Amino acid sequence: MTGEQKVKRKQTMNGDIDRLLNRYFSEGTARARSGATGMNNTTRFVETGNETYVLRIYETHRDRAKADYEHRVLLALSKEPLPFRVPVPVPAMDGQTVCILPSGKIAALFRYVDGSNPTLDTDAELRSFGRAAGRLTKALAGIRADGEPAYPPYYEIENAHPRCPLDSVLSFCAHPPSDFGGCEAELASVSAVVANVQAGLPKLRSLPHQLVHGDLNASNVLTDPEGEICAVLDFEFVTRDIRVMEPGVCLAEFIRPGADAASIWPKVDAFLTGYGQEAKLTAGEIEAVPLVVLLRRLDVVLHFLGRYRDGIEGDAAIVIHQLRSLADMSDWLRKHGAELTARCSRRLSV
């Protein structure tokens, strides 16, 4: 994109935002300033009088039904007696919480929640994170939002990305493009993971189901000055899935490539201690934890591989990094999966 095109695109976006704000507030009473833009959305902070809001422009989809479902869940959660806040969608003057920009993109306004992203490096933060995840699990179990979730459960891995059906992934691993030269070991590991996950899917489907956030990590929670989780954010991918997927996604964050077990176990134990204070799992769910952690990492790989095939992530290095992360996690779970299950059992058993 040329410099002139970038300027024009920015001007168009600013014009869209100005018109959008007029759907929420009287003309000239609100102003927007830039905020952090992540992979899944563009953010603007909106100030009007003494109030601050967050304007989100969705970048991953243009499906109104997906946003509508997310907002119904959030509105239901906002009525629950939670020890942390969740984003509350703000209706526009027409009563709708979802707006469509001239570009076709979806936008929504939320009440601002103060706080900062944690590092999740201290025992206290990790326990608080675990308690928040467990409390959210219990709250979402009782939520009944109208309509059907827009996203499939993680175990429907075949549908993780339209460009990445598993047969296609296996073919990719066996005959990779030239960009992936030297990644034979990682690609072989991915093929083995796919086979492992496929073999375990029938058992996963039999486990208890409920609504799950599905993407709990440090970037999607906020802490207060005392280090306690004060908000859980970004419910874009909320869906009905197996209950154990929620803590499984969190645990996957702590098993990092290159980290030794001695640095991983304290984080795992602190999180599990916090989670277990709020929620418990069945024996079958606990037994499935290693597979669920692996499934989460495979889903991430398919996400980036799909973006690469779509031409969104043109640099193969991003995909290669994810492939190596999956290979490392698979190796770690092969060595330590039984110990992970035992630690989950001690803290999460009913």
Contacts in CASP RR format, 6 or more apart in sequence:
PFRMAT RR
TARGET T0000
AUTHOR 0000-0000-0000
METHOD contacts of the structure
MODEL  1
MTGEQKVKRKQTMNGDIDRLLNRYFSEGTARARSGATGMNNTTRFVETGN
ETYVLRIYETHRDRAKADYEHRVLLALSKEPLPFRVPVPVPAMDGQTVCI
LPSGKIAALFRYVDGSNPTLDTDAELRSFGRAAGRLTKALAGIRADGEPA
YPPYYEIENAHPRCPLDSVLSFCAHPPSDFGGCEAELASVSAVVANVQAG
LPKLRSLPHQLVHGDLNASNVLTDPEGEICAVLDFEFVTRDIRVMEPGVC
LAEFIRPGADAASIWPKVDAFLTGYGQEAKLTAGEIEAVPLVVLLRRLDV
VLHFLGRYRDGIEGDAAIVIHQLRSLADMSDWLRKHGAELTARCSRRLSV
1 9 0 8 1.000
12 103 0 8 1.000
13 42 0 8 1.000
16 101 0 8 1.000
16 102 0 8 1.000
16 103 0 8 1.000
17 32 0 8 1.000
17 44 0 8 1.000
17 55 0 8 1.000
18 32 0 8 1.000
19 102 0 8 1.000
20 55 0 8 1.000
20 99 0 8 1.000
20 101 0 8 1.000
20 107 0 8 1.000
21 28 0 8 1.000
21 30 0 8 1.000
21 31 0 8 1.000
21 32 0 8 1.000
21 46 0 8 1.000
21 55 0 8 1.000
22 28 0 8 1.000
23 92 0 8 1.000
23 93 0 8 1.000
23 94 0 8 1.000
23 99 0 8 1.000
24 30 0 8 1.000
24 46 0 8 1.000
24 90 0 8 1.000
24 92 0 8 1.000
24 93 0 8 1.000
24 109 0 8 1.000
25 48 0 8 1.000
29 48 0 8 1.000
29 49 0 8 1.000
30 46 0 8 1.000
30 47 0 8 1.000
30 48 0 8 1.000
31 46 0 8 1.000
31 47 0 8 1.000
31 48 0 8 1.000
32 44 0 8 1.000
32 45 0 8 1.000
32 46 0 8 1.000
32 47 0 8 1.000
32 55 0 8 1.000
33 44 0 8 1.000
33 45 0 8 1.000
33 47 0 8 1.000
34 44 0 8 1.000
34 45 0 8 1.000
35 43 0 8 1.000
35 44 0 8 1.000
35 45 0 8 1.000
36 43 0 8 1.000
37 43 0 8 1.000
38 59 0 8 1.000
39 59 0 8 1.000
39 60 0 8 1.000
40 58 0 8 1.000
40 59 0 8 1.000
40 60 0 8 1.000
40 234 0 8 1.000
40 236 0 8 1.000
41 56 0 8 1.000
41 57 0 8 1.000
41 58 0 8 1.000
41 59 0 8 1.000
41 60 0 8 1.000
41 236 0 8 1.000
42 56 0 8 1.000
42 57 0 8 1.000
42 59 0 8 1.000
43 54 0 8 1.000
43 55 0 8 1.000
43 56 0 8 1.000
43 57 0 8 1.000
44 54 0 8 1.000
44 55 0 8 1.000
44 57 0 8 1.000
45 52 0 8 1.000
45 53 0 8 1.000
45 54 0 8 1.000
45 55 0 8 1.000
45 112 0 8 1.000
46 52 0 8 1.000
46 53 0 8 1.000
46 54 0 8 1.000
46 55 0 8 1.000
46 109 0 8 1.000
47 53 0 8 1.000
51 112 0 8 1.000
52 112 0 8 1.000
53 90 0 8 1.000
53 109 0 8 1.000
53 110 0 8 1.000
53 111 0 8 1.000
53 112 0 8 1.000
54 87 0 8 1.000
54 109 0 8 1.000
54 110 0 8 1.000
54 111 0 8 1.000
54 112 0 8 1.000
54 113 0 8 1.000
55 107 0 8 1.000
55 108 0 8 1.000
55 109 0 8 1.000
55 110 0 8 1.000
56 107 0 8 1.000
56 108 0 8 1.000
56 109 0 8 1.000
56 110 0 8 1.000
57 101 0 8 1.000
57 105 0 8 1.000
57 106 0 8 1.000
57 107 0 8 1.000
58 67 0 8 1.000
58 105 0 8 1.000
58 106 0 8 1.000
58 107 0 8 1.000
58 108 0 8 1.000
58 236 0 8 1.000
59 105 0 8 1.000
60 236 0 8 1.000
61 106 0 8 1.000
62 104 0 8 1.000
62 105 0 8 1.000
62 106 0 8 1.000
63 106 0 8 1.000
63 150 0 8 1.000
64 98 0 8 1.000
64 100 0 8 1.000
64 106 0 8 1.000
65 150 0 8 1.000
66 150 0 8 1.000
66 151 0 8 1.000
66 236 0 8 1.000
67 98 0 8 1.000
67 106 0 8 1.000
67 108 0 8 1.000
67 236 0 8 1.000
68 97 0 8 1.000
68 98 0 8 1.000
69 145 0 8 1.000
69 147 0 8 1.000
69 148 0 8 1.000
69 149 0 8 1.000
69 150 0 8 1.000
69 238 0 8 1.000
70 235 0 8 1.000
70 236 0 8 1.000
70 238 0 8 1.000
71 89 0 8 1.000
71 97 0 8 1.000
71 98 0 8 1.000
71 108 0 8 1.000
72 145 0 8 1.000
72 146 0 8 1.000
72 147 0 8 1.000
73 140 0 8 1.000
73 143 0 8 1.000
73 145 0 8 1.000
73 211 0 8 1.000
73 235 0 8 1.000
73 238 0 8 1.000
74 86 0 8 1.000
74 87 0 8 1.000
74 88 0 8 1.000
74 89 0 8 1.000
74 235 0 8 1.000
75 88 0 8 1.000
75 89 0 8 1.000
76 143 0 8 1.000
76 144 0 8 1.000
76 145 0 8 1.000
77 86 0 8 1.000
77 139 0 8 1.000
77 140 0 8 1.000
77 143 0 8 1.000
77 235 0 8 1.000
78 86 0 8 1.000
78 88 0 8 1.000
80 139 0 8 1.000
80 143 0 8 1.000
82 135 0 8 1.000
82 136 0 8 1.000
82 139 0 8 1.000
83 131 0 8 1.000
83 132 0 8 1.000
83 135 0 8 1.000
84 132 0 8 1.000
84 135 0 8 1.000
84 221 0 8 1.000
84 229 0 8 1.000
84 230 0 8 1.000
84 231 0 8 1.000
84 232 0 8 1.000
85 113 0 8 1.000
85 230 0 8 1.000
85 231 0 8 1.000
85 232 0 8 1.000
86 231 0 8 1.000
86 232 0 8 1.000
86 233 0 8 1.000
86 235 0 8 1.000
87 110 0 8 1.000
87 111 0 8 1.000
87 113 0 8 1.000
87 233 0 8 1.000
87 234 0 8 1.000
87 235 0 8 1.000
88 110 0 8 1.000
88 111 0 8 1.000
89 97 0 8 1.000
89 108 0 8 1.000
89 109 0 8 1.000
89 110 0 8 1.000
90 97 0 8 1.000
90 108 0 8 1.000
90 109 0 8 1.000
90 110 0 8 1.000
90 111 0 8 1.000
91 97 0 8 1.000
92 99 0 8 1.000
92 109 0 8 1.000
97 108 0 8 1.000
97 109 0 8 1.000
98 106 0 8 1.000
98 107 0 8 1.000
98 108 0 8 1.000
99 106 0 8 1.000
99 107 0 8 1.000
99 108 0 8 1.000
100 106 0 8 1.000
100 107 0 8 1.000
101 107 0 8 1.000
113 222 0 8 1.000
113 230 0 8 1.000
113 231 0 8 1.000
113 233 0 8 1.000
114 222 0 8 1.000
114 230 0 8 1.000
115 222 0 8 1.000
115 223 0 8 1.000
115 224 0 8 1.000
115 230 0 8 1.000
115 231 0 8 1.000
116 222 0 8 1.000
116 223 0 8 1.000
117 218 0 8 1.000
117 219 0 8 1.000
117 221 0 8 1.000
117 222 0 8 1.000
117 223 0 8 1.000
118 125 0 8 1.000
118 129 0 8 1.000
118 218 0 8 1.000
118 221 0 8 1.000
118 222 0 8 1.000
118 223 0 8 1.000
118 227 0 8 1.000
118 229 0 8 1.000
119 125 0 8 1.000
119 218 0 8 1.000
120 126 0 8 1.000
120 129 0 8 1.000
120 218 0 8 1.000
120 253 0 8 1.000
120 254 0 8 1.000
120 267 0 8 1.000
121 267 0 8 1.000
123 266 0 8 1.000
123 270 0 8 1.000
124 227 0 8 1.000
125 223 0 8 1.000
125 227 0 8 1.000
126 267 0 8 1.000
126 270 0 8 1.000
126 271 0 8 1.000
126 274 0 8 1.000
127 270 0 8 1.000
127 271 0 8 1.000
127 273 0 8 1.000
127 274 0 8 1.000
128 223 0 8 1.000
128 227 0 8 1.000
128 228 0 8 1.000
128 229 0 8 1.000
128 274 0 8 1.000
129 216 0 8 1.000
129 221 0 8 1.000
129 229 0 8 1.000
129 250 0 8 1.000
129 271 0 8 1.000
129 274 0 8 1.000
130 247 0 8 1.000
130 250 0 8 1.000
130 271 0 8 1.000
130 272 0 8 1.000
130 273 0 8 1.000
130 274 0 8 1.000
130 275 0 8 1.000
130 276 0 8 1.000
130 278 0 8 1.000
131 229 0 8 1.000
131 274 0 8 1.000
131 275 0 8 1.000
131 277 0 8 1.000
131 278 0 8 1.000
132 221 0 8 1.000
132 229 0 8 1.000
132 232 0 8 1.000
133 216 0 8 1.000
133 246 0 8 1.000
133 247 0 8 1.000
133 250 0 8 1.000
133 271 0 8 1.000
133 275 0 8 1.000
133 278 0 8 1.000
133 279 0 8 1.000
134 246 0 8 1.000
134 247 0 8 1.000
134 274 0 8 1.000
134 275 0 8 1.000
134 276 0 8 1.000
134 278 0 8 1.000
134 279 0 8 1.000
135 278 0 8 1.000
135 279 0 8 1.000
136 213 0 8 1.000
136 216 0 8 1.000
136 232 0 8 1.000
136 246 0 8 1.000
137 210 0 8 1.000
137 212 0 8 1.000
137 243 0 8 1.000
137 246 0 8 1.000
137 247 0 8 1.000
137 275 0 8 1.000
137 278 0 8 1.000
137 279 0 8 1.000
138 278 0 8 1.000
138 279 0 8 1.000
140 210 0 8 1.000
140 211 0 8 1.000
140 212 0 8 1.000
140 213 0 8 1.000
140 238 0 8 1.000
141 210 0 8 1.000
141 211 0 8 1.000
141 243 0 8 1.000
142 210 0 8 1.000
142 211 0 8 1.000
143 211 0 8 1.000
145 211 0 8 1.000
149 211 0 8 1.000
149 238 0 8 1.000
149 239 0 8 1.000
149 240 0 8 1.000
150 239 0 8 1.000
151 237 0 8 1.000
151 238 0 8 1.000
151 239 0 8 1.000
152 159 0 8 1.000
152 239 0 8 1.000
153 209 0 8 1.000
153 239 0 8 1.000
153 240 0 8 1.000
153 241 0 8 1.000
153 242 0 8 1.000
153 245 0 8 1.000
154 214 0 8 1.000
154 241 0 8 1.000
154 242 0 8 1.000
154 245 0 8 1.000
154 292 0 8 1.000
154 295 0 8 1.000
154 296 0 8 1.000
154 299 0 8 1.000
155 201 0 8 1.000
155 204 0 8 1.000
155 205 0 8 1.000
155 241 0 8 1.000
155 242 0 8 1.000
155 295 0 8 1.000
157 166 0 8 1.000
157 197 0 8 1.000
157 201 0 8 1.000
157 295 0 8 1.000
157 298 0 8 1.000
157 299 0 8 1.000
157 302 0 8 1.000
158 165 0 8 1.000
158 166 0 8 1.000
160 299 0 8 1.000
160 302 0 8 1.000
160 303 0 8 1.000
161 302 0 8 1.000
161 303 0 8 1.000
161 305 0 8 1.000
161 306 0 8 1.000
163 305 0 8 1.000
163 306 0 8 1.000
163 309 0 8 1.000
163 310 0 8 1.000
164 302 0 8 1.000
164 305 0 8 1.000
164 306 0 8 1.000
164 309 0 8 1.000
166 194 0 8 1.000
166 198 0 8 1.000
169 190 0 8 1.000
169 194 0 8 1.000
169 302 0 8 1.000
169 305 0 8 1.000
170 191 0 8 1.000
170 194 0 8 1.000
172 187 0 8 1.000
172 305 0 8 1.000
173 187 0 8 1.000
173 188 0 8 1.000
173 190 0 8 1.000
173 191 0 8 1.000
174 187 0 8 1.000
174 191 0 8 1.000
176 183 0 8 1.000
176 187 0 8 1.000
177 316 0 8 1.000
179 316 0 8 1.000
180 187 0 8 1.000
180 316 0 8 1.000
180 319 0 8 1.000
180 320 0 8 1.000
180 323 0 8 1.000
183 320 0 8 1.000
183 323 0 8 1.000
183 324 0 8 1.000
185 327 0 8 1.000
186 320 0 8 1.000
186 323 0 8 1.000
186 324 0 8 1.000
186 326 0 8 1.000
186 327 0 8 1.000
187 323 0 8 1.000
189 323 0 8 1.000
189 326 0 8 1.000
189 327 0 8 1.000
189 330 0 8 1.000
189 331 0 8 1.000
190 298 0 8 1.000
190 301 0 8 1.000
190 323 0 8 1.000
190 326 0 8 1.000
190 327 0 8 1.000
192 330 0 8 1.000
193 294 0 8 1.000
193 298 0 8 1.000
193 326 0 8 1.000
193 330 0 8 1.000
194 298 0 8 1.000
196 291 0 8 1.000
196 294 0 8 1.000
196 330 0 8 1.000
197 291 0 8 1.000
197 294 0 8 1.000
197 295 0 8 1.000
197 298 0 8 1.000
200 291 0 8 1.000
203 288 0 8 1.000
204 242 0 8 1.000
204 288 0 8 1.000
204 291 0 8 1.000
204 292 0 8 1.000
204 295 0 8 1.000
205 242 0 8 1.000
207 242 0 8 1.000
207 243 0 8 1.000
207 244 0 8 1.000
207 282 0 8 1.000
207 284 0 8 1.000
207 285 0 8 1.000
207 288 0 8 1.000
208 242 0 8 1.000
208 243 0 8 1.000
208 244 0 8 1.000
208 282 0 8 1.000
208 285 0 8 1.000
209 240 0 8 1.000
209 241 0 8 1.000
209 242 0 8 1.000
209 243 0 8 1.000
210 240 0 8 1.000
210 241 0 8 1.000
210 243 0 8 1.000
211 238 0 8 1.000
211 239 0 8 1.000
211 240 0 8 1.000
211 241 0 8 1.000
212 238 0 8 1.000
212 239 0 8 1.000
212 240 0 8 1.000
212 241 0 8 1.000
212 242 0 8 1.000
212 243 0 8 1.000
212 245 0 8 1.000
212 246 0 8 1.000
213 220 0 8 1.000
213 232 0 8 1.000
213 235 0 8 1.000
213 237 0 8 1.000
213 238 0 8 1.000
213 246 0 8 1.000
214 237 0 8 1.000
214 238 0 8 1.000
214 239 0 8 1.000
214 241 0 8 1.000
214 245 0 8 1.000
214 246 0 8 1.000
214 249 0 8 1.000
215 234 0 8 1.000
215 236 0 8 1.000
215 237 0 8 1.000
215 249 0 8 1.000
216 232 0 8 1.000
216 246 0 8 1.000
216 249 0 8 1.000
216 250 0 8 1.000
217 249 0 8 1.000
217 250 0 8 1.000
217 253 0 8 1.000
218 253 0 8 1.000
219 234 0 8 1.000
220 232 0 8 1.000
220 233 0 8 1.000
220 234 0 8 1.000
221 229 0 8 1.000
221 231 0 8 1.000
221 232 0 8 1.000
221 233 0 8 1.000
222 229 0 8 1.000
222 230 0 8 1.000
222 231 0 8 1.000
222 233 0 8 1.000
223 229 0 8 1.000
223 230 0 8 1.000
224 230 0 8 1.000
242 285 0 8 1.000
242 288 0 8 1.000
242 292 0 8 1.000
243 281 0 8 1.000
243 285 0 8 1.000
244 281 0 8 1.000
244 285 0 8 1.000
244 286 0 8 1.000
244 288 0 8 1.000
244 289 0 8 1.000
244 292 0 8 1.000
245 292 0 8 1.000
245 295 0 8 1.000
245 296 0 8 1.000
247 271 0 8 1.000
247 272 0 8 1.000
247 275 0 8 1.000
247 281 0 8 1.000
247 289 0 8 1.000
247 348 0 8 1.000
248 289 0 8 1.000
248 292 0 8 1.000
248 293 0 8 1.000
248 296 0 8 1.000
249 296 0 8 1.000
250 271 0 8 1.000
250 275 0 8 1.000
251 268 0 8 1.000
251 271 0 8 1.000
251 289 0 8 1.000
251 293 0 8 1.000
251 340 0 8 1.000
252 293 0 8 1.000
252 296 0 8 1.000
252 297 0 8 1.000
252 329 0 8 1.000
254 264 0 8 1.000
254 267 0 8 1.000
254 268 0 8 1.000
254 271 0 8 1.000
255 264 0 8 1.000
255 293 0 8 1.000
255 329 0 8 1.000
255 332 0 8 1.000
255 333 0 8 1.000
256 264 0 8 1.000
257 324 0 8 1.000
257 325 0 8 1.000
257 328 0 8 1.000
257 329 0 8 1.000
258 328 0 8 1.000
261 332 0 8 1.000
261 335 0 8 1.000
261 336 0 8 1.000
264 332 0 8 1.000
265 343 0 8 1.000
268 340 0 8 1.000
268 343 0 8 1.000
269 343 0 8 1.000
269 347 0 8 1.000
272 343 0 8 1.000
272 344 0 8 1.000
272 347 0 8 1.000
272 348 0 8 1.000
273 347 0 8 1.000
274 347 0 8 1.000
275 347 0 8 1.000
275 348 0 8 1.000
276 347 0 8 1.000
276 348 0 8 1.000
279 348 0 8 1.000
280 348 0 8 1.000
280 349 0 8 1.000
280 350 0 8 1.000
281 344 0 8 1.000
281 348 0 8 1.000
281 349 0 8 1.000
281 350 0 8 1.000
282 350 0 8 1.000
283 345 0 8 1.000
283 349 0 8 1.000
283 350 0 8 1.000
286 341 0 8 1.000
286 344 0 8 1.000
286 345 0 8 1.000
286 348 0 8 1.000
286 349 0 8 1.000
287 341 0 8 1.000
289 340 0 8 1.000
289 341 0 8 1.000
289 344 0 8 1.000
290 333 0 8 1.000
290 337 0 8 1.000
290 340 0 8 1.000
290 341 0 8 1.000
293 329 0 8 1.000
293 333 0 8 1.000
293 340 0 8 1.000
294 329 0 8 1.000
294 330 0 8 1.000
294 333 0 8 1.000
297 325 0 8 1.000
297 326 0 8 1.000
297 329 0 8 1.000
297 330 0 8 1.000
298 326 0 8 1.000
300 322 0 8 1.000
300 325 0 8 1.000
300 326 0 8 1.000
301 319 0 8 1.000
301 322 0 8 1.000
301 323 0 8 1.000
301 325 0 8 1.000
301 326 0 8 1.000
304 313 0 8 1.000
304 318 0 8 1.000
304 319 0 8 1.000
304 322 0 8 1.000
305 319 0 8 1.000
305 322 0 8 1.000
306 312 0 8 1.000
306 313 0 8 1.000
307 313 0 8 1.000
308 314 0 8 1.000
308 316 0 8 1.000
308 318 0 8 1.000
308 319 0 8 1.000
313 319 0 8 1.000
333 340 0 8 1.000
END
